[in-house]
Amino acid sequence: MEKIAIVGAGLIGRAWAMVFARAGHEVVMFDAAPGAVDKALGLIGAGLNESREFGLISEKAETVLERIRAASSLSDALKDADYVQENTSENLEIKRGVFAQMDAAAGPDCILASSTSTIETSRFAEGLPGRHRCLVAHPVNPPHVVPIVELSPAPFTSPEVVERARSLHERVGQVPITVRREVEGFILNRLQAALLNEAWRLVKEDYVSVEDLDKTIRDGLGLRWAFMGPFETIDLNAPGGVVDYAARYGPKLQGMMQDVHYEPWDEALIARVEAERRQLMAQSGHGKREAWRDRRLMALIAHKREMTKDEGHR
């Protein structure tokens, strides 16, 4: 089993530690902030107990937690590591500095991956001697529950490194996809941006309330999208499949969007959406609702696993 190093012990780092440890890997965590890893280990224990409650792990939480230890330094964390998942601040200069340190400390065959959601690999790894073993492995929060991982290499990243990373993520139960060419925001965030920009516009121009917009996704599109993507959706929505759907609805769908121009989300619009959301949920309830979200996601993942098992495919 590969040895995994986690650099950065915040929310995403903790979740990654659970992902790899529950799959049987030795995990070493490092964070430059004093006490951060010790705090993380306590939260990881609670998260593993919750995962077991929903049947997402079969071992006792204590057994999984024993595979995770704190490192005294970055070099200690990376010693003999086969794969590193970096989770530091979403800041280009910080990423460059951390990757330079990791490239110097890690063994020659160790893969260096970043959890960044906005910075392409070529921007932080360009000048490194070991740039060929660097890539982005962008998760969705929280990655120990939501399994998608976007692997986004730079043009200089070795194809063998991408394949090794993809194989590792598949083996630990994640669902990796490969971003074939670097693009800002990768794939998930670009899809999310398209939906969010239209959602904000529809609210701004008073076509719909914030609550009803959310209902449209939650009780409409989101139900299908929990089990299939947009291309499978349209394939099943027309008797003749994709070609039939494109002929029936393509021109209309393209036409309704061709004159749309998206303005920045201005202060008045943000205040309006914020006010409507606070009517539905006080800010003091944010943490409780976040925990509710994660538990709902765990239940959904458990259901999907059971369905996949019955169907014999993903």
Backbone hydrogen bonds, N-H to C=O, Kabsch-Sander energy under -0.5 kcal/mol:
donor,donor_aa,acceptor,acceptor_aa,energy
4,I,26,E,-2.8
5,A,83,Y,-2.6
6,I,28,V,-3.0
7,V,5,A,-0.5
7,V,85,Q,-2.1
8,G,6,I,-0.6
8,G,30,F,-3.4
14,R,10,G,-2.9
15,A,11,L,-1.8
16,W,12,I,-2.5
17,A,13,G,-2.2
18,M,14,R,-1.8
19,V,15,A,-2.2
20,F,16,W,-2.3
21,A,17,A,-2.5
22,R,18,M,-2.5
23,A,19,V,-0.6
24,G,21,A,-1.8
25,H,20,F,-2.2
26,E,2,E,-0.5
27,V,67,R,-2.8
28,V,4,I,-2.6
29,M,69,R,-2.7
30,F,6,I,-2.6
36,A,33,A,-1.9
39,K,35,G,-2.1
40,A,36,A,-2.2
41,L,37,V,-2.6
42,G,38,D,-1.3
43,L,39,K,-1.7
44,I,40,A,-2.9
45,G,41,L,-2.0
46,A,42,G,-1.6
47,G,43,L,-2.4
48,L,44,I,-2.6
49,N,45,G,-2.0
50,E,46,A,-2.0
51,S,47,G,-2.3
52,R,48,L,-2.4
53,E,49,N,-1.8
54,F,50,E,-1.4
55,G,52,R,-1.5
56,L,51,S,-2.8
57,I,51,S,-0.6
64,V,60,K,-1.7
65,L,61,A,-2.7
66,E,62,E,-1.5
67,R,64,V,-1.7
68,I,65,L,-1.9
69,R,27,V,-2.2
71,A,29,M,-3.0
77,A,73,S,-2.1
78,L,74,L,-2.2
79,K,75,S,-1.0
81,A,78,L,-2.0
82,D,3,K,-2.7
83,Y,3,K,-1.4
84,V,111,I,-2.5
85,Q,5,A,-2.7
86,E,84,V,-0.6
86,E,113,A,-3.1
87,N,7,V,-3.2
91,N,89,S,-2.5
95,K,91,N,-2.7
96,R,92,L,-2.6
97,G,93,E,-2.2
98,V,94,I,-2.8
99,F,95,K,-2.9
100,A,96,R,-1.9
101,Q,97,G,-1.9
102,M,98,V,-2.6
103,D,99,F,-2.7
104,A,100,A,-1.6
105,A,101,Q,-1.7
106,A,102,M,-2.8
107,G,78,L,-0.5
110,C,107,G,-1.6
111,I,82,D,-2.1
112,L,133,R,-2.7
113,A,84,V,-2.6
113,A,111,I,-0.6
114,S,135,L,-1.6
115,S,86,E,-2.4
120,E,118,T,-0.5
123,R,120,E,-1.3
124,F,120,E,-0.8
124,F,121,T,-1.0
125,A,121,T,-2.0
126,E,122,S,-0.8
128,L,125,A,-1.7
131,R,128,L,-1.5
133,R,130,G,-2.0
134,C,131,R,-1.7
135,L,112,L,-1.8
136,V,152,S,-1.8
137,A,114,S,-3.3
138,H,150,E,-2.5
140,V,148,I,-0.6
145,V,142,P,-2.1
146,V,142,P,-2.8
149,V,175,V,-1.9
150,E,138,H,-3.0
151,L,149,V,-0.8
151,L,177,I,-3.1
152,S,136,V,-2.3
152,S,150,E,-0.8
154,A,134,C,-0.6
157,T,154,A,-1.5
158,S,132,H,-2.8
161,V,158,S,-0.6
162,V,158,S,-1.8
163,E,159,P,-2.3
164,R,160,E,-2.3
165,A,161,V,-2.5
166,R,162,V,-2.6
167,S,163,E,-2.5
168,L,164,R,-2.3
169,H,165,A,-2.4
170,E,166,R,-2.1
171,R,167,S,-2.2
172,V,168,L,-1.6
173,G,170,E,-1.3
174,Q,169,H,-2.5
175,V,147,P,-2.8
177,I,149,V,-2.6
179,V,151,L,-3.0
179,V,177,I,-0.5
180,R,178,T,-0.8
186,F,183,V,-2.2
189,N,185,G,-1.0
191,L,187,I,-2.2
192,Q,188,L,-2.7
193,A,189,N,-2.4
194,A,190,R,-2.0
195,L,191,L,-1.8
196,L,192,Q,-2.9
197,N,193,A,-2.8
198,E,194,A,-1.5
199,A,195,L,-2.4
200,W,196,L,-2.9
201,R,197,N,-1.9
202,L,198,E,-2.5
203,V,199,A,-1.8
204,K,200,W,-2.8
205,E,201,R,-2.5
206,D,203,V,-1.6
207,Y,202,L,-2.8
208,V,202,L,-0.9
213,L,209,S,-2.1
214,D,210,V,-2.1
215,K,211,E,-2.1
216,T,212,D,-1.8
217,I,213,L,-1.3
218,R,214,D,-3.2
219,D,215,K,-3.0
220,G,217,I,-0.6
221,L,216,T,-1.5
222,G,217,I,-2.8
223,L,220,G,-1.0
224,R,220,G,-1.0
225,W,221,L,-2.6
226,A,222,G,-1.1
227,F,224,R,-2.1
228,M,224,R,-1.8
233,T,229,G,-2.3
234,I,230,P,-2.2
235,D,231,F,-1.9
236,L,232,E,-1.9
237,N,233,T,-0.8
241,G,238,A,-2.1
244,D,240,G,-0.6
245,Y,241,G,-2.6
246,A,242,V,-2.9
247,A,243,V,-1.9
248,R,244,D,-2.2
249,Y,245,Y,-3.2
250,G,245,Y,-0.8
250,G,246,A,-1.2
253,L,249,Y,-2.8
254,Q,250,G,-2.7
255,G,251,P,-2.4
256,M,252,K,-2.2
257,M,253,L,-0.7
257,M,254,Q,-0.7
258,Q,254,Q,-1.1
260,V,257,M,-1.4
263,E,261,H,-0.6
266,D,264,P,-1.1
270,I,266,D,-2.6
271,A,267,E,-2.6
272,R,268,A,-1.9
273,V,269,L,-2.6
274,E,270,I,-2.7
275,A,271,A,-2.4
276,E,272,R,-2.2
277,R,273,V,-2.4
278,R,274,E,-2.5
279,Q,275,A,-1.5
280,L,276,E,-1.0
281,M,277,R,-2.3
285,G,282,A,-2.1
286,H,283,Q,-1.9
289,R,285,G,-2.4
290,E,286,H,-2.3
291,A,287,G,-2.1
292,W,288,K,-2.0
293,R,289,R,-2.6
294,D,290,E,-2.2
295,R,291,A,-2.1
296,R,292,W,-2.4
297,L,293,R,-2.5
298,M,294,D,-2.3
299,A,295,R,-2.2
300,L,296,R,-2.3
301,I,297,L,-2.9
302,A,298,M,-2.6
303,H,299,A,-2.1
304,K,300,L,-2.7
305,R,301,I,-2.5
306,E,302,A,-1.9
307,M,303,H,-2.5
308,T,304,K,-2.7
309,K,305,R,-2.4
310,D,306,E,-2.0
311,E,307,M,-2.4
312,G,308,T,-2.2
313,H,308,T,-0.9
